[in-house]
Amino acid sequence: MKLTWLANGGHRLLFDLASDPDELDPVQEERSKDAEQLRVEGVTECLDGVGLRTFPYETWPLSRIHQFDLSRGVTGFGAG
């Protein structure tokens, strides 16, 4: 499983990497489990006391984001 938490607005994406290795279809699951797992692992700076920390949504300027993923062999910018 892979959890991506977007603190800007409080959105969350959870992926089952075993059945969806390209991270195309998020899994629906309770948020309370995410917070509890982080608490167990001692990652408390991500928590607001009872759940995952969030911030009011802010619009950011549009710009291209390049994501590299060494686990998939993506190490540089693609053509185009």
TORMISE-385913 format. One record per atom (N, C-alpha, C, O, CB): atom name; residue number from 1; x, y, z; residue in three letters. Coordinates in steps of 0.05 Angstrom, whole numbers. Each point is the difference from the previous one (the first is absolute). Glycine has a CB too. Layout:
N
<site 'CA',NUM,<X,Y,Z>,'ALA'>
...
//
This chain:
80
<site 'N',1,<17,-24,0>,'MET'>
<site 'CA',1,<-17,24,0>,'MET'>
<site 'C',1,<18,25,0>,'MET'>
<site 'O',1,<22,0,11>,'MET'>
<site 'CB',1,<-59,-25,13>,'MET'>
<site 'N',2,<27,46,-37>,'LYS'>
<site 'CA',2,<14,25,0>,'LYS'>
<site 'C',2,<-21,22,5>,'LYS'>
<site 'O',2,<-20,2,-13>,'LYS'>
<site 'CB',2,<56,-19,-19>,'LYS'>
<site 'N',3,<-30,34,52>,'LEU'>
<site 'CA',3,<-17,22,7>,'LEU'>
<site 'C',3,<13,26,-8>,'LEU'>
<site 'O',3,<23,5,8>,'LEU'>
<site 'CB',3,<-43,-31,30>,'LEU'>
<site 'N',4,<5,42,-53>,'THR'>
<site 'CA',4,<9,27,-6>,'THR'>
<site 'C',4,<-19,19,13>,'THR'>
<site 'O',4,<-24,0,-6>,'THR'>
<site 'CB',4,<46,-14,-38>,'THR'>
<site 'N',5,<-13,31,63>,'TRP'>
<site 'CA',5,<-17,19,14>,'TRP'>
<site 'C',5,<6,27,-10>,'TRP'>
<site 'O',5,<23,10,2>,'TRP'>
<site 'CB',5,<-25,-39,39>,'TRP'>
<site 'N',6,<-18,43,-52>,'LEU'>
<site 'CA',6,<3,27,-10>,'LEU'>
<site 'C',6,<-10,19,22>,'LEU'>
<site 'O',6,<-24,5,2>,'LEU'>
<site 'CB',6,<19,-20,-51>,'LEU'>
<site 'N',7,<23,25,65>,'ALA'>
<site 'CA',7,<-7,17,23>,'ALA'>
<site 'C',7,<-14,25,-9>,'ALA'>
<site 'O',7,<-16,12,15>,'ALA'>
<site 'CB',7,<54,-30,10>,'ALA'>
<site 'N',8,<-32,28,-49>,'ASN'>
<site 'CA',8,<-13,24,-11>,'ASN'>
<site 'C',8,<-29,-8,-8>,'ASN'>
<site 'O',8,<-5,-8,-23>,'ASN'>
<site 'CB',8,<50,27,6>,'ASN'>
<site 'N',9,<-63,-16,35>,'GLY'>
<site 'CA',9,<-28,-6,-5>,'GLY'>
<site 'C',9,<-9,-26,13>,'GLY'>
<site 'O',9,<-24,-6,1>,'GLY'>
<site 'CB',9,<28,31,-43>,'GLY'>
<site 'N',10,<15,-42,51>,'GLY'>
<site 'CA',10,<-8,-24,14>,'GLY'>
<site 'C',10,<-9,-23,-17>,'GLY'>
<site 'O',10,<-18,-15,8>,'GLY'>
<site 'CB',10,<7,44,29>,'GLY'>
<site 'N',11,<22,-32,-61>,'HIS'>
<site 'CA',11,<-7,-22,-17>,'HIS'>
<site 'C',11,<20,-23,4>,'HIS'>
<site 'O',11,<23,4,6>,'HIS'>
<site 'CB',11,<-44,28,-40>,'HIS'>
<site 'N',12,<11,-56,30>,'ARG'>
<site 'CA',12,<16,-24,4>,'ARG'>
<site 'C',12,<-4,-19,-23>,'ARG'>
<site 'O',12,<-22,-4,-10>,'ARG'>
<site 'CB',12,<20,10,60>,'ARG'>
<site 'N',13,<24,-19,-58>,'LEU'>
<site 'CA',13,<-1,-20,-21>,'LEU'>
<site 'C',13,<14,-25,11>,'LEU'>
<site 'O',13,<24,1,9>,'LEU'>
<site 'CB',13,<-24,33,-46>,'LEU'>
<site 'N',14,<-14,-56,38>,'LEU'>
<site 'CA',14,<12,-26,9>,'LEU'>
<site 'C',14,<-1,-19,-23>,'LEU'>
<site 'O',14,<-21,-4,-13>,'LEU'>
<site 'CB',14,<6,12,61>,'LEU'>
<site 'N',15,<38,-21,-54>,'PHE'>
<site 'CA',15,<2,-18,-22>,'PHE'>
<site 'C',15,<9,-27,9>,'PHE'>
<site 'O',15,<17,-3,18>,'PHE'>
<site 'CB',15,<-6,41,-48>,'PHE'>
<site 'N',16,<-22,-59,19>,'ASP'>
<site 'CA',16,<8,-28,5>,'ASP'>
<site 'C',16,<20,-6,-22>,'ASP'>
<site 'O',16,<-7,-8,-23>,'ASP'>
<site 'CB',16,<-37,-6,45>,'ASP'>
<site 'N',17,<70,16,-16>,'LEU'>
<site 'CA',17,<21,-3,-20>,'LEU'>
<site 'C',17,<2,-29,-11>,'LEU'>
<site 'O',17,<9,-4,-22>,'LEU'>
<site 'CB',17,<16,41,44>,'LEU'>
<site 'N',18,<-35,-56,-7>,'ALA'>
<site 'CA',18,<1,-28,-9>,'ALA'>
<site 'C',18,<-19,-4,-24>,'ALA'>
<site 'O',18,<7,-13,-19>,'ALA'>
<site 'CB',18,<5,-3,65>,'ALA'>
<site 'N',19,<-36,28,-44>,'SER'>
<site 'CA',19,<-20,-4,-22>,'SER'>
<site 'C',19,<0,24,-19>,'SER'>
<site 'O',19,<-12,-2,-22>,'SER'>
<site 'CB',19,<-15,-26,53>,'SER'>
<site 'N',20,<39,50,-23>,'ASP'>
<site 'CA',20,<-1,25,-17>,'ASP'>
<site 'C',20,<28,13,1>,'ASP'>
<site 'O',20,<3,22,11>,'ASP'>
<site 'CB',20,<-53,-15,-2>,'ASP'>
<site 'N',21,<70,-19,-22>,'PRO'>
<site 'CA',21,<27,10,2>,'PRO'>
<site 'C',21,<4,28,-13>,'PRO'>
<site 'O',21,<19,14,6>,'PRO'>
<site 'CB',21,<-4,-61,-6>,'PRO'>
<site 'N',22,<-33,54,-18>,'ASP'>
<site 'CA',22,<2,27,-13>,'ASP'>
<site 'C',22,<-15,22,14>,'ASP'>
<site 'O',22,<-1,22,-9>,'ASP'>
<site 'CB',22,<6,-46,-34>,'ASP'>
<site 'N',23,<-16,17,67>,'GLU'>
<site 'CA',23,<-14,19,17>,'GLU'>
<site 'C',23,<-22,16,-15>,'GLU'>
<site 'O',23,<0,24,-1>,'GLU'>
<site 'CB',23,<42,-20,28>,'GLU'>
<site 'N',24,<-60,-19,-40>,'LEU'>
<site 'CA',24,<-21,12,-16>,'LEU'>
<site 'C',24,<-27,1,14>,'LEU'>
<site 'O',24,<-17,17,-6>,'LEU'>
<site 'CB',24,<41,-33,-34>,'LEU'>
<site 'N',25,<-28,-2,59>,'ASP'>
<site 'CA',25,<-27,-2,13>,'ASP'>
<site 'C',25,<2,0,30>,'ASP'>
<site 'O',25,<7,-21,12>,'ASP'>
<site 'CB',25,<-23,-5,-52>,'ASP'>
<site 'N',26,<11,49,53>,'PRO'>
<site 'CA',26,<3,1,29>,'PRO'>
<site 'C',26,<-20,-18,14>,'PRO'>
<site 'O',26,<-22,-5,-9>,'PRO'>
<site 'CB',26,<37,52,4>,'PRO'>
<site 'N',27,<-6,-57,28>,'VAL'>
<site 'CA',27,<-16,-18,17>,'VAL'>
<site 'C',27,<-15,18,21>,'VAL'>
<site 'O',27,<11,19,10>,'VAL'>
<site 'CB',27,<22,-58,-16>,'VAL'>
<site 'N',28,<-58,32,11>,'GLN'>
<site 'CA',28,<-15,14,20>,'GLN'>
<site 'C',28,<3,-14,27>,'GLN'>
<site 'O',28,<-5,-25,1>,'GLN'>
<site 'CB',28,<-29,42,-36>,'GLN'>
<site 'N',29,<42,-3,55>,'GLU'>
<site 'CA',29,<4,-12,27>,'GLU'>
<site 'C',29,<-3,22,21>,'GLU'>
<site 'O',29,<2,23,-7>,'GLU'>
<site 'CB',29,<29,-59,-12>,'GLU'>
<site 'N',30,<-35,28,43>,'GLU'>
<site 'CA',30,<-4,19,22>,'GLU'>
<site 'C',30,<25,16,6>,'GLU'>
<site 'O',30,<22,-12,2>,'GLU'>
<site 'CB',30,<-57,-18,17>,'GLU'>
<site 'N',31,<33,56,-16>,'ARG'>
<site 'CA',31,<22,17,6>,'ARG'>
<site 'C',31,<11,-5,28>,'ARG'>
<site 'O',31,<24,4,5>,'ARG'>
<site 'CB',31,<-43,30,-35>,'ARG'>
<site 'N',32,<2,-42,49>,'SER'>
<site 'CA',32,<9,-5,27>,'SER'>
<site 'C',32,<22,-21,1>,'SER'>
<site 'O',32,<17,1,18>,'SER'>
<site 'CB',32,<-63,12,-2>,'SER'>
<site 'N',33,<45,-32,-34>,'LYS'>
<site 'CA',33,<21,-21,-1>,'LYS'>
<site 'C',33,<27,13,-7>,'LYS'>
<site 'O',33,<21,-9,10>,'LYS'>
<site 'CB',33,<-55,-26,-23>,'LYS'>
<site 'N',34,<34,54,-5>,'ASP'>
<site 'CA',34,<25,14,-8>,'ASP'>
<site 'C',34,<12,14,24>,'ASP'>
<site 'O',34,<24,-4,5>,'ASP'>
<site 'CB',34,<-41,10,-51>,'ASP'>
<site 'N',35,<1,9,60>,'ALA'>
<site 'CA',35,<10,15,24>,'ALA'>
<site 'C',35,<11,-20,21>,'ALA'>
<site 'O',35,<21,5,12>,'ALA'>
<site 'CB',35,<-53,33,-22>,'ALA'>
<site 'N',36,<17,-59,15>,'GLU'>
<site 'CA',36,<8,-19,20>,'GLU'>
<site 'C',36,<27,-14,-8>,'GLU'>
<site 'O',36,<17,-4,18>,'GLU'>
<site 'CB',36,<-65,-4,-6>,'GLU'>
<site 'N',37,<51,2,-37>,'GLN'>
<site 'CA',37,<26,-13,-9>,'GLN'>
<site 'C',37,<23,19,4>,'GLN'>
<site 'O',37,<21,-8,9>,'GLN'>
<site 'CB',37,<-46,-19,-42>,'GLN'>
<site 'N',38,<22,53,27>,'LEU'>
<site 'CA',38,<21,20,4>,'LEU'>
<site 'C',38,<6,3,29>,'LEU'>
<site 'O',38,<23,3,8>,'LEU'>
<site 'CB',38,<-37,21,-50>,'LEU'>
<site 'N',39,<-6,-25,59>,'ARG'>
<site 'CA',39,<4,2,29>,'ARG'>
<site 'C',39,<16,-24,10>,'ARG'>
<site 'O',39,<19,4,16>,'ARG'>
<site 'CB',39,<-62,21,-11>,'ARG'>
<site 'N',40,<37,-49,-14>,'VAL'>
<site 'CA',40,<15,-24,7>,'VAL'>
<site 'C',40,<29,2,-8>,'VAL'>
<site 'O',40,<18,-8,14>,'VAL'>
<site 'CB',40,<-60,-19,-18>,'VAL'>
<site 'N',41,<47,38,-20>,'GLU'>
<site 'CA',41,<27,3,-10>,'GLU'>
<site 'C',41,<15,24,11>,'GLU'>
<site 'O',41,<23,3,-6>,'GLU'>
<site 'CB',41,<-39,-25,-35>,'GLU'>
<site 'N',42,<2,39,57>,'GLY'>
<site 'CA',42,<14,22,13>,'GLY'>
<site 'C',42,<3,25,-18>,'GLY'>
<site 'O',42,<16,17,5>,'GLY'>
<site 'CB',42,<7,-50,22>,'GLY'>
<site 'N',43,<-39,34,-49>,'VAL'>
<site 'CA',43,<2,23,-18>,'VAL'>
<site 'C',43,<-22,20,7>,'VAL'>
<site 'O',43,<-19,4,-15>,'VAL'>
<site 'CB',43,<38,-34,-22>,'VAL'>
<site 'N',44,<-16,42,60>,'THR'>
<site 'CA',44,<-21,17,11>,'THR'>
<site 'C',44,<0,28,-12>,'THR'>
<site 'O',44,<-21,14,4>,'THR'>
<site 'CB',44,<24,-40,38>,'THR'>
<site 'N',45,<18,35,-55>,'GLU'>
<site 'CA',45,<-1,27,-12>,'GLU'>
<site 'C',45,<-20,2,-23>,'GLU'>
<site 'O',45,<-7,22,-9>,'GLU'>
<site 'CB',45,<55,-16,21>,'GLU'>
<site 'N',46,<-58,-29,-21>,'CYS'>
<site 'CA',46,<-20,0,-22>,'CYS'>
<site 'C',46,<-29,0,12>,'CYS'>
<site 'O',46,<-19,1,-16>,'CYS'>
<site 'CB',46,<51,-26,-13>,'CYS'>
<site 'N',47,<-34,25,55>,'LEU'>
<site 'CA',47,<-26,-1,13>,'LEU'>
<site 'C',47,<-8,26,12>,'LEU'>
<site 'O',47,<17,16,9>,'LEU'>
<site 'CB',47,<-10,-64,-1>,'LEU'>
<site 'N',48,<-33,53,-6>,'ASP'>
<site 'CA',48,<-10,24,13>,'ASP'>
<site 'C',48,<-12,-6,27>,'ASP'>
<site 'O',48,<-15,17,11>,'ASP'>
<site 'CB',48,<6,3,-56>,'ASP'>
<site 'N',49,<15,-43,56>,'GLY'>
<site 'CA',49,<-11,-8,25>,'GLY'>
<site 'C',49,<-19,-24,-3>,'GLY'>
<site 'O',49,<3,-20,15>,'GLY'>
<site 'CB',49,<1,67,1>,'GLY'>
<site 'N',50,<-23,-45,-34>,'VAL'>
<site 'CA',50,<-18,-22,-4>,'VAL'>
<site 'C',50,<1,-13,-28>,'VAL'>
<site 'O',50,<-9,-22,-4>,'VAL'>
<site 'CB',50,<-20,44,37>,'VAL'>
<site 'N',51,<39,-7,-53>,'GLY'>
<site 'CA',51,<1,-10,-27>,'GLY'>
<site 'C',51,<24,12,-15>,'GLY'>
<site 'O',51,<18,12,12>,'GLY'>
<site 'CB',51,<-67,-17,-12>,'GLY'>
<site 'N',52,<49,1,-26>,'LEU'>
<site 'CA',52,<22,11,-17>,'LEU'>
<site 'C',52,<-3,30,-1>,'LEU'>
<site 'O',52,<-22,11,-3>,'LEU'>
<site 'CB',52,<24,-54,-24>,'LEU'>
<site 'N',53,<21,57,28>,'ARG'>
<site 'CA',53,<1,29,-2>,'ARG'>
<site 'C',53,<-9,10,-27>,'ARG'>
<site 'O',53,<7,-12,-20>,'ARG'>
<site 'CB',53,<30,12,53>,'ARG'>
<site 'N',54,<-53,21,-33>,'THR'>
<site 'CA',54,<-8,12,-25>,'THR'>
<site 'C',54,<4,30,2>,'THR'>
<site 'O',54,<3,11,21>,'THR'>
<site 'CB',54,<-36,-48,-30>,'THR'>
<site 'N',55,<32,50,-14>,'PHE'>
<site 'CA',55,<2,29,-2>,'PHE'>
<site 'C',55,<-22,9,-18>,'PHE'>
<site 'O',55,<-9,-15,-17>,'PHE'>
<site 'CB',55,<60,15,25>,'PHE'>
<site 'N',56,<-60,25,-5>,'PRO'>
<site 'CA',56,<-20,10,-19>,'PRO'>
<site 'C',56,<11,-2,-29>,'PRO'>
<site 'O',56,<23,5,-4>,'PRO'>
<site 'CB',56,<-42,26,40>,'PRO'>
<site 'N',57,<1,-37,-54>,'TYR'>
<site 'CA',57,<9,-3,-28>,'TYR'>
<site 'C',57,<9,27,-11>,'TYR'>
<site 'O',57,<-13,20,4>,'TYR'>
<site 'CB',57,<-19,-58,-10>,'TYR'>
<site 'N',58,<55,37,-7>,'GLU'>
<site 'CA',58,<11,24,-14>,'GLU'>
<site 'C',58,<5,-7,-29>,'GLU'>
<site 'O',58,<11,-21,-6>,'GLU'>
<site 'CB',58,<10,38,49>,'GLU'>
<site 'N',59,<-29,1,-61>,'THR'>
<site 'CA',59,<6,-4,-28>,'THR'>
<site 'C',59,<29,7,-4>,'THR'>
<site 'O',59,<10,21,8>,'THR'>
<site 'CB',59,<-57,-10,-22>,'THR'>
<site 'N',60,<62,-29,1>,'TRP'>
<site 'CA',60,<28,4,-6>,'TRP'>
<site 'C',60,<3,7,-29>,'TRP'>
<site 'O',60,<-16,-9,-17>,'TRP'>
<site 'CB',60,<30,-23,54>,'TRP'>
<site 'N',61,<7,47,-44>,'PRO'>
<site 'CA',61,<4,6,-29>,'PRO'>
<site 'C',61,<5,-26,-15>,'PRO'>
<site 'O',61,<14,-18,9>,'PRO'>
<site 'CB',61,<5,64,3>,'PRO'>
<site 'N',62,<-30,-47,-36>,'LEU'>
<site 'CA',62,<4,-24,-17>,'LEU'>
<site 'C',62,<29,-1,-10>,'LEU'>
<site 'O',62,<10,20,-11>,'LEU'>
<site 'CB',62,<-59,-19,-2>,'LEU'>
<site 'N',63,<61,-23,15>,'SER'>
<site 'CA',63,<27,-5,-10>,'SER'>
<site 'C',63,<4,-29,-4>,'SER'>
<site 'O',63,<-14,-17,12>,'SER'>
<site 'CB',63,<32,58,11>,'SER'>
<site 'N',64,<0,-48,-40>,'ARG'>
<site 'CA',64,<5,-29,-5>,'ARG'>
<site 'C',64,<15,-12,23>,'ARG'>
<site 'O',64,<19,11,11>,'ARG'>
<site 'CB',64,<-17,-2,-61>,'ARG'>
<site 'N',65,<-11,-33,58>,'ILE'>
<site 'CA',65,<13,-15,22>,'ILE'>
<site 'C',65,<12,-25,-13>,'ILE'>
<site 'O',65,<-14,-15,-14>,'ILE'>
<site 'CB',65,<-19,33,49>,'ILE'>
<site 'N',66,<58,-23,-29>,'HIS'>
<site 'CA',66,<14,-24,-10>,'HIS'>
<site 'C',66,<4,-18,23>,'HIS'>
<site 'O',66,<13,7,20>,'HIS'>
<site 'CB',66,<10,19,-57>,'HIS'>
<site 'N',67,<-33,-50,35>,'GLN'>
<site 'CA',67,<2,-20,21>,'GLN'>
<site 'C',67,<19,-23,-9>,'GLN'>
<site 'O',67,<-5,-12,-21>,'GLN'>
<site 'CB',67,<-41,24,39>,'GLN'>
<site 'N',68,<66,-17,-2>,'PHE'>
<site 'CA',68,<18,-22,-6>,'PHE'>
<site 'C',68,<-7,-23,19>,'PHE'>
<site 'O',68,<-7,5,23>,'PHE'>
<site 'CB',68,<44,26,-39>,'PHE'>
<site 'N',69,<-35,-55,7>,'ASP'>
<site 'CA',69,<-7,-23,16>,'ASP'>
<site 'C',69,<22,-21,-5>,'ASP'>
<site 'O',69,<-2,-16,-19>,'ASP'>
<site 'CB',69,<-48,26,17>,'ASP'>
<site 'N',70,<70,-11,19>,'LEU'>
<site 'CA',70,<22,-18,-3>,'LEU'>
<site 'C',70,<-9,-30,1>,'LEU'>
<site 'O',70,<12,-17,-12>,'LEU'>
<site 'CB',70,<18,51,32>,'LEU'>
<site 'N',71,<-52,-39,-5>,'SER'>
<site 'CA',71,<-9,-28,2>,'SER'>
<site 'C',71,<-11,-10,-27>,'SER'>
<site 'O',71,<-1,-24,-4>,'SER'>
<site 'CB',71,<-10,32,52>,'SER'>
<site 'N',72,<4,10,-66>,'ARG'>
<site 'CA',72,<-9,-8,-26>,'ARG'>
<site 'C',72,<19,7,-22>,'ARG'>
<site 'O',72,<-6,-2,-24>,'ARG'>
<site 'CB',72,<-40,9,40>,'ARG'>
<site 'N',73,<70,2,-9>,'GLY'>
<site 'CA',73,<21,6,-19>,'GLY'>
<site 'C',73,<-3,28,-13>,'GLY'>
<site 'O',73,<14,5,-20>,'GLY'>
<site 'CB',73,<-11,-53,12>,'GLY'>
<site 'N',74,<-20,65,18>,'VAL'>
<site 'CA',74,<-4,27,-11>,'VAL'>
<site 'C',74,<20,18,14>,'VAL'>
<site 'O',74,<-3,7,24>,'VAL'>
<site 'CB',74,<-46,-14,-34>,'VAL'>
<site 'N',75,<70,15,-4>,'THR'>
<site 'CA',75,<22,15,12>,'THR'>
<site 'C',75,<5,27,-12>,'THR'>
<site 'O',75,<17,15,9>,'THR'>
<site 'CB',75,<3,-58,2>,'THR'>
<site 'N',76,<-35,50,-31>,'GLY'>
<site 'CA',76,<4,26,-13>,'GLY'>
<site 'C',76,<-24,9,-15>,'GLY'>
<site 'O',76,<-21,-13,0>,'GLY'>
<site 'CB',76,<69,2,-4>,'GLY'>
<site 'N',77,<-46,33,-9>,'PHE'>
<site 'CA',77,<-22,12,-15>,'PHE'>
<site 'C',77,<-5,-16,-26>,'PHE'>
<site 'O',77,<20,-7,-13>,'PHE'>
<site 'CB',77,<-10,52,33>,'PHE'>
<site 'N',78,<-35,-50,-27>,'GLY'>
<site 'CA',78,<-6,-14,-24>,'GLY'>
<site 'C',78,<1,19,-24>,'GLY'>
<site 'O',78,<1,25,3>,'GLY'>
<site 'CB',78,<-30,-57,23>,'GLY'>
<site 'N',79,<28,21,-50>,'ALA'>
<site 'CA',79,<-1,17,-24>,'ALA'>
<site 'C',79,<-27,14,-2>,'ALA'>
<site 'O',79,<-21,-12,7>,'ALA'>
<site 'CB',79,<54,-20,-30>,'ALA'>
<site 'N',80,<-33,56,13>,'GLY'>
<site 'CA',80,<-25,14,-5>,'GLY'>
<site 'C',80,<-7,16,23>,'GLY'>
<site 'O',80,<-20,14,0>,'GLY'>
<site 'CB',80,<5,-48,-30>,'GLY'>
//
